Structures are given as C-alpha cells and as structure tokens.
Amino acid sequence: MAKTEELIMTCLAYETLFDDYLTIDIKSVASSIPYLGALDFIVKKHNNFYYCLSDLEGQKNELYELRCSFYSEGNVLKRLDSFILEQDNPYLIDNISTLYFELFILQYADKQNKNLVLTPEQKVLVYKLYLYCSSLWLGIQQNGIENLELLDLNLKVDIPVTEFRFSADFHAQLYKANEFFVFCENTTPHNTISKWLISDKGKNNYQEYLLDVFELFRHTISDHILKKRNLPPATHWFLDEYCFDPSNQENLCSDRNKGIRFLQNHFFVKIDDDSFILLNPTFLIDKFYQGLVFDAWGAVERRKGQESIADNIKDFSVLKSMLGRSFSEEHLFYTLMDKCFTSPSQIKKRGSELTGVEAPPDYYLRDDNNIFFFECKDLLLNNDVRYSTDLSLIKNEILAKICKDGSSNRKGGAQLLFTIDKYIKENSLSNFDRPYSADDNIYPIIVTTDNAYDAYGVNLLMIMKFIEITKEKYDYLAGKLKYPVIINMDCFVKLMNDLHCGKIKLNVVLDDYQNQYLQKSEMKMMPSFHHYIRTMYHGKKLTMNEMKYLFGSLFDSLAKILGKS
C-alpha cells in the first residue's frame, strides 16, 4: 500500500497477475531486454507522474496500456480486470518500482542492443520486470507487519521510501544552495572549501554552477532525454560527470539501497554522443544543494596532504558537523525565519540574540497571543537505521535526535519543554516580551532537514514521548501547550511568501493541520506537516515577484535564463 496526496492507493504487483514470483529467473528476463529501449520506455512513463503520482486517470490509462500488451493471455487479463475493479485507487507507476527497475536494467539488460523502440514481446518482458520490482519493495514493506500496531506499521513501511516518495522541490533546493554559497563566501574556512568545490567543477563562481544545474533542470521538465545540441556548452560537463558507464561492474541489485546511492551520482545514461536519458529528476535537483556537502567533502579529500585546512577536517562527519551547526542551524534557519516573519507587530528573536537566557530556543516568535518556540535540528537518520527492520532501533534513534530527555543532554521536544517551563515559571524572556498569560497559545516546533522525519508515524511518535515527559516532569503544562509539530525546513521555503505577505498565519495553518489529524481517528495515520503543505500547495506556481523575494540577489541571474523560456 502507498499513501499519496491523501489517498490510499494500491500498487499492482507481479504476483497479482502471475504465479511464479518465487521461481522466475528475473535475471534472464532482464538480459533479454535492450537496456536503452527499456529505460526510455519506463522513464518516459515515470516522468508523466513525477509531480503527481496520484493522477488516478493517468494511472488507469497506464494499466490499460499494460492490459493491451497481455491481450493474448486470458488468465492474466482476468486477474488484472479483477484487481482494477476491486481497488478504489489502483496504480502502476511508482517511484520506488522505477528505481528498482533501473537497477536491474543497468546491471543485467542487454547492453549490446541499443534499439530505443521495443518489440511487443520486449514490452511484455519490460512490464513483467517492472511488476517484479513493485513486488520487491512491497514485499520488503509487508514483511513482518501482520501483528504490528498502526504506528509501528507506518514507521516500518514509510521511513525507507520517504526520500523518493515525492518529487523534489527545486525551489527549496535552489534557495538553500544560494544561501549556502553566500554563507561560505563570508565565513572561514568555509570560503576556502567553497572555492575548492567550484574550482573542481571548472567554474569561475557559484552562480555559474547553479545556473548550469538550473538550465539542465529546465530542459528536463518537458523531456526525459537531454540533447547536448540544445544545451549551452557550459553545461556539457555535467552530463559527462554524472553519466553511467555501461562497462561498470558495480553490483547494483544485491544491496538495492546502496544501488540507489550509486545512481545518485550516475543518473544520466548515454544514448549517443548527443542524447542522454535522465533516470530520475530528483537526482538532478539534489545537485542544487543536497549533494553539495558530499561534493565539498570530495574537494577536501583531494587536497589532503597539500592543504592544512583539508588535513584538519579528519572525516566527513567533521565537515557535516561544521556545516550543520554553523550553516543549517544558524545561518540558513535564521535567514529563513526572518524572511517568513516580517510583520512589525510580531516579536521575534534569534537564538544567538538570547545571550544570558537559560535554555533559549533556537528561535522565538510571538504573533499576538500565539507564541512559537522553535528548535532546529540538522540531524540525519543514518542509512543503517532508515533501512533497518528493527523497530526498537528505529524508534530509539528517532527519539534520540528529536525528543531526548536528560539532565544535561536534551534534544528537540524535551529541550522545548525545558525552555517553555523556564519561560512560564521564571519569565525568562522578560527582557523583550511580556510574561505568559492564560490566553496565550504555545506552539512547540521542531525544524528538521532530513526527510526521514517526514514519514508517517514520526510526528505521532514524538507527540507520545512529549506527553510522557510532560506528565513526568511538567504536569502543570498539560492543557497549556499545543501538540509539538515537526516541520521540514523546506516547508518554510514553500510558505515564505504567503507568511511574509500575511496571506496565511502560521498558527492557523498549524491548527488546521492538528484539527485534521490529531482530534480524530486519523491521528494514528498522521501524515507529516510537510505532506500536508505539499497537498495544500499542490500545483501552485510562484509569480515573478515571489521568485524575486525568494531568491534575492540571485534572481537577476535566474531571470536571464527564465526569459528564454
């Protein structure tokens, strides 16, 4: 089962149509398929749903097209028709299925046959392989779920796929990338690392790099095949650097999670000297920002033994910590909050401004009688946890990062409770705001950067721990606080203009989210706030004025490209 855009959708799997799932030689099936033709066929279909997997009419059309390929197999048709009739929202094309399919094709398909057009017989094999891939990830999700409580089920099923369940938001990625480079230019030693990174890309400045990625992304919106002749020569390096080598013997399928990580840096497949297939737009969009820290580490590694700055950064975790603390949790977070909340009537303070305050929040905001305490956490959920089948490990790691209680080491929700307690009992913020009143609404908010915390069940898990700590240590706060909400930092990028202009109020949006899911039976099916905002803003396009406010000084450079569109 997959939950998408507030719908419960059911994915068509191999065993729904065929009885040999456990015995089929799928490697042999894949080896009979021309790899370019197969990739072109499926990637084209996947791109039609990239921005809206829940296009039910489109999904039904794909199921009909599949049906046409099996027109001579009566038993298959009967089983397919039964599936379509029995399910409210059946679907075929899925992000994870497509990724698994690409892994099998790249490792096992016929690389000598470079035909782009598939024969009817080859289409049947492509569909069989695709359905097999759907069964693989569905089987992983459904393994051991029979006796699980709904919360545990959500955590087990959704955390491994959250990263690729939805399309990447290029606006958020571009915004963060711009802020990253602006920060680096004005900070030591980050300015040196940034120069290394840009130099390794063969660019004179970071704007050139961002515009290269943007130009490539712009062309992929209308077609999954990029043509060098249609692109500025300055961008051609990108196609070559991130291109899959057909002779590569990387074992992509034995550990499919590692295989997907491999694809994140090998997401173009060469058709000929001019044409390249983009396997997944998310991989390209991630090159705006998500992949920068990894590229920065590569730049550091290449200079070890030559530069003292590089030698002082012992490993990747040191660099990630440097950037997480000084950039994500301070510069990026502060800048984003300040651009969202601009009304003169609002009282706001950065955590860095609250010197002398015991247990200050990372950000404080009062809007009338609505008070928001923010805690920002740039903490990744490690892959060994993200893909673990050990629910205890998953729960403990999540809570350790976003709701840990301890006398000297509090995190997330527990830290906010401690801070709010000081505020109410001791009037700890009296140097700039009035004391707490019974009419005030207090909103505890955890801001995260890792989409693993956007999985179904994570916010509910934190709420349950939050309530437990409240009962143990702060029982008088019961009824005085709103439930804590986890907000992906990208949400504030999406909400920025509307918050800035006063079109929406944060308290109204949060109340609506909580009223929809926390006061009803749906609480145990609670989607993330990020999912709620995606649904709320689905299909909305930014105006030119909104783009300018979002990207600031970068807008003029972007406008030159946008003007070509």
N, C-alpha and C positions, 0 to 999 in steps of 0.2 A: 504493500500500500504506500502511496505517496500523497502528502498533503501539500497542495499548491494553490496559492491565491484563494485561500479559504474554502477550497473544495477537497473532498476526499475522492481521489482518483485511483483507478485500478489499472495497473500496468499489465499488458498482455505478455505472458511468459511462454517459454518453449514447451513446457510440459502441459500447458493448456491445450496445445494442438497435437503434440506428438508423445509417444510412449517410451522413447529411447533416450531420455535425457541422461540417464546414468551410464549408458553404454555407448553412445555415439562417439566416434572418433572425430572430435571437433577440429583437431589439428589438420586432419586430412581434408575436412570440409574447407577450412581456411586456405589450404595450399592449392585448392582448385579455383580460387578466386583471383582475378587480376587486381593487384593492390591499388592501383591508381583509380580504376573504374569503381571499385568498392568504396573507396574513400570519397570520391566525388559524389557518388550516389547518396550515401548516408549523411555526409557533412552538409550537403545542399538541403536535405530534409531537416536536419537538426537546426540549421540556421533559420529556417522558417519559424521555429518555435523558440529560438534563443531568448527572446524578450518576453515570451508569453507561452509557457508550457501548457497552460490551462486553456488554450484555444481549442475548445471541445469540438467545434465544427471541423477545424483543420485536422485534428487528431482522428476524427471519424473518417475523413477523406483518406488519410494515410492507411487506416485499417481497411478501407475499401480497395485501395490500390494493392495492398498486400493480398487481399482476397482474390483479386484478378490474377495474381501470379500463381495461385494454387487452384485455378479453375478446374483442373482435371483431377484433383484429389478430393473426392466427395466427402470422405470422413473428416478431413481437415476443415473443409468448408462448414460442415455441420457443427463442429466443435467451435469454430470461430464465430459463427452466427449465434450460437448459444451464449458465448461469452459476451458479445456485444449487446444482446437482448437482456441478459441478466444483470449487467453492471450499469449503474446510473451514469458514471463518467469514465468510460473505458479510454485507454490511450496506448499509443505505441512508442512514440519518440520520447526518450528520456535522457537527461544529461549524463547520468552515470552509465547507462547502457551504451551510449555513444562513445564514452571514454574507453570502456572495456573493449568495445568493438574495434576501436582504433588500435589498441594494444595488440589484439590478436592479428589484425590485418598487417600491421607493421612488422610483427615478428614472423608470422607463418605464411602470409599470402604469396602468390606467385609474382615475384618482382621482375621476372623476365617479360611477362605480358603487360605491356603498357597501354593497352586499349582503355579509353575512357568510357566507351559505350559497352554496357553489359548485354549479353545474350539473355533470353528468357530463362534459360537453365541456370545461368550465373546469378540472376536476380533471386531465384528460389534459394540458392545457397547463401546469398547475402542475407536474406530475411531469416533463414534458419540460424545463421551465426549471430545475427542481431538479437533474436529472441533468446538464444542460448545465453548471451551476455546479460540480458534482462533477468533471466533466471539465476544467474550467478550472484548478482548483487541483491536480488530479492531473497535468495537462499541464505546469504550471509546475514541479512537483517532479521530473517524469520527464525534463524537457528537459536533454539533455546528460549523462545519467547512465550511458550504455551502457558506457563504459570506466573508470568510477570505481572506485577501491578502496572497500571497505566503509566504512571510516572517513570518507572524503570523501563518500560517498553519504549516510551518516547526518547529517553536518553540513549538507549541502545541502538534504536533504529535511525535516529536523526543526526546525531553528532558526527558519524563518519561521512555523511553525504552533504552536510550543510554548506561546505565550501563551494560545491559545484551545483547545488540545487537550483540556484537562481543565477540570472545574468549578472555580471559585474557592472557596477556603476562607474562609468568612466569619468563623470563629473567629479565624484568624490576622489577617485584616484588621481586625477589631474590636479585638483585643488591641493591634495596632500603633497604631491610631488613638487609643486611650485613652492609651497611653504617649506618643504624640506631643503630645497636648494637656497632659498632666501636665508633660512636659518644657518646653513652651513657657511655661506659667504661671510657671515658676521660672527662666527664662533671658531675658536681654536680648540683642538686641532681639526675640527670638522671641515674647515675650509680647505685644508691640505688634502684630506681624504676625498672631498668632492672634486677637487681639481684632478686628482688621480683617476677617479671614476670617469669623468668627462673626457680626459685625455685618452683613456683606454677605448672609449667609444669613437675616437677620431673626430671629436667635435671641439669647437672653439669655446663654447659656453653651454650652459644647461638649457637655455631656450632652444638652441638648435636640436638638442636631443629630444626634448619634449615635443617639438614641432614635427620631428621625424615620426615619432610614435603616433602623434595625432593624425598626421597625413595618412599613415598606413591604416589606422583605425577608421578614418573617414571613408576610405575606399572599401573596407570590408563590410560596411553597413549594407551595401547593395549587392555584394557578390562575395562568395567564399573563396574565389580564385583571384589572386592578385597578379597583375601584369606589370612587369618592370617598365615596359614602354609607357605605361600610363602614370608612372610614379616619378617624382623628382629623383634625379640621380643620387642626391644626398642620402636618400633612404635605402638604397640598394644593399648597403652593408648589413642592414637589419635582417633582410631575407636570407642572406648567406650565413650570418652568425647563428641564427636560431632555426636552421634547416636540419631536418632529419637526414641522416646518412643511411641509405639502404643497405650498405655493407656492414653497418653497425650490428654487432652480435649481442647487444645488450639483451639480457633475459627479461623481457618486459612483463611477461604473464605469470611467472612463478610467484612474484610478490607484486600484485597489481597496484597497491598503494605506492610502492616505490616506482613502478612503471609510470604512474600518473605524474609523480615528481619529475621523472625523466622528461616527460612530454612538456613540462612547464618551461623547459629550455630548448626543446626541439619540436616546435609546434608548426613549422612550415614543412610541407612535402613538395619536392620539386617535380613538376610535370615535364618541363623542358627548360631551356635557358631563360625563357621569358615568363613562364607561368608557375605559380606556387599555390598550393591548397593550404588554407589556414584551418588547422584541425579544430580549434576552439577559440572564439573571440576572447574568452576570459583570460587565456594565457597572454594574449597581446595586451589587453587592458592592464593586466598586472604589471607590465613593464613600465607603465607610468610611475608607479610608486611601490607596489607590493614587493617587486623583485629588486628594488634599489639597494636594500640593506644587504642582500646576497651579492649583488654586483660590487657594492662597496667593499665587502669582505674579500672578494676576489682581487680587487685593486690593492688592498692591504697585503694579501698573501704574496702577490707578485713582487712586492718591494721589501719583503723581509730579508734581512742581511744587508740591505742597502740604505734603508731609512730608519732612523731611531724611532720615529712615530709609529711605524709599522711594527717594529720589534717590541714596542711597549704594549701593543694590543695582542695579548697572548693567544686568544682564540676567538671564534665567532661570538660566543656568549658574552665576552667582554665588550665587543663592538655593539652587540644588540642592547646590552645594558646601558651603554653610553647614550645610544640614540633613544632608547625607551625613556630614560629618566629625563634627559635634557631637552630632547626634541618632542616626543609624543606627549609625555605627561605634563610638560611645561609649555614650550613654545606653541605647538600645534593646538593643544587643548585650550590654552588661554586665548589665543588668537581667534579660534573658532567661537568660543563663548562670547567674546567681546563683540564679534560681528553679528551674532544672533540676537544679543540683548543690548539694545541701543537706546531704549526709551529713557528720557531724563527722569522720569518718575520712578524708575527701578533703582534699587540699591544693589550694587554688585561689588564683589571683592575677589581678586585672585588669591590663591593660597599663599603666594610669595609676598603678598601685601599684609598678611596676618601675622607678622612677627610679634612675638610676645604672647600670642594666644595659645593656650594649651589645647592640643589636639585640633588644629584648624582643619576645615575641609579643604579640598583642592580648589573648590570654587563655591562661592556663596552668592545667592540671588534672592532678593525679596521683590515681589511684584504685588503691591497692595498687601493683602493678608495671606498671600501664598509665598511660602519660604521653601527654597530648594537648596539642599545640601548635596554637593557633587563630590564623588570620589572617582578619580581617573586611574585605570589600571591597564598598562600596556604589557599584558602577560599572556604569552602564548600557551595554549594547551598542547603539550608535546604529542607528536605522532603516535608514540607508544601508548599514550592514553586515549587519544582521539579514535584510534582503531582497535582499542582493547575490547575484549569480551567480558572483562572483569568489572562488573557494575560497581563493586565497592571501591575499586581503584578510581573509576571514572568520577564517582560522587565525591570521594575524598579529595581528589585533585582539583575539581571544580571549586569546592568549598574552601580549600586551602588558598586559592587565588582570589576569590571574590566574597567570601564570608567567613573569615577565620577569626576566632576569638582567643585571646591570650593576654596575659597581664602586660607583656611588653611587645607583642607581635600581633597586632590586629590587622585584618585586611578587609577591604570592601565594606560589606554591610555591618560587620561588627565594629569597624572603625567609625562608621557613620553614627551608630547607636551611642558610642562613647562621646563623640563630638556633640550630638544633639542633647545628650544628658548634661554636658557642661553648659551648653547654651541655655537650657531651660532652668537648671538648678542654680547656676552661678552667674548667669547673664554675661557669659564670656565674650560676647561680641558687642558689649555696651559702648565701646569707643567709636562705633559708627552706626549702630542700629538700636532700636528700642528693644525692651525685654519681650519675651514671649507672652502672648495673650491667648486666652482660651478660644478666641475666634480665628486664630491662625491655622492654616493648613500646612503641614510639614511634609515635603516630598523627599525621601532619600533616593538618590540616583547613583548608580554605578555606571560609569562610562568605560566601555571596553573597545579594543581594537581588533580582537580576534573573533572571526565569525563563528567559531565553535560555540561561543556563548549565546548565539542566536538560535541554537537548536531548541526544538520543542522540549519542554520539561526543565530547562536550566533555570529560568526565572522562578518557576514554582519551587524548585529545589532550594534556591536561595531564600525565598519567602518563608519556607518551612523552617529553615535554620534561623532566620531573622526572628521569627516568632518565638522559637525556642530560647534564644539568647535574651530576648525581651522579657520573657517570663522568669528566667533565672536571675537576671541582674537589674532589669529596668521595668519591673512590673507596672509602675505608675505611668509608663508611657503607652500602655495598652489603650487604644482608642484615640490617642493623640496624634498618631502618625498614619500617613498613607502607606500602603504596601510599597516596599522597595522595587524599583524598576531598573533592569539592565538595558542600557541604551548604547547601541553601536555608534561609535563616533561618526560614521558615515551618515547616520540619521540627521545629525545636526547640519551636515553639508546640504542634505536634501531640504531641510526645514529652514535653512538660514534666511532666505529672502522673505518668507512669509512671517517668521518671527520678527525679523528686523522691521518690516513694514507694518506690523501689527495686525496682519490678516488672520493670524491664529495666536492663541495664548497657550503656552506650554502646559499650564495647569488644566486647561480644557481638553487638550489632546490626551494628556495622561489620565484624566478622569474618564474620558470616553473609552480608552483602552482598558482600564481597570474595570469599568462597568460592564463592558462586553464579555470579559473573560474571568473576572475574579468574584463576581457575585452570582455566578450561575454554575451549572454542572460542567460547563465548558472549561472550568478552571483547570481540570486535570489534562485538558487538551490545549493548554495555554500556549499560543504561538508567541514568538518574541515580539518585542516592540518594533524591532527592525522589520519584521514581516508585516506587522500592522501598518507601518508607514509606507512600505512598498505598495501594499494594496491600496492605501489611501491616495497615493500619488501616481498610481499606475497610469501610464500613457501621457502624463503631464510633460510638456516641453518648456524649457526655460526661454524666456524672452531675452532680447539682446541686453536690456537693462539689468536683468537678473544675472546674466552671464558676466557682465562688467562688474557688478558688485561682488560676485563670487570670486573672480579671478584677478581683479585689481590690475596691477601693472602688467600682467601677462596678457590681458585682454587685447591690447593693441596688436600684439604679435599674432594672437589667435584670429583676430578679426581679418587679417590679411588672407589667411587660409580660408576662413568661413566665407569670405567674399567671392571665392572661386566657385562655391557650391551653387 
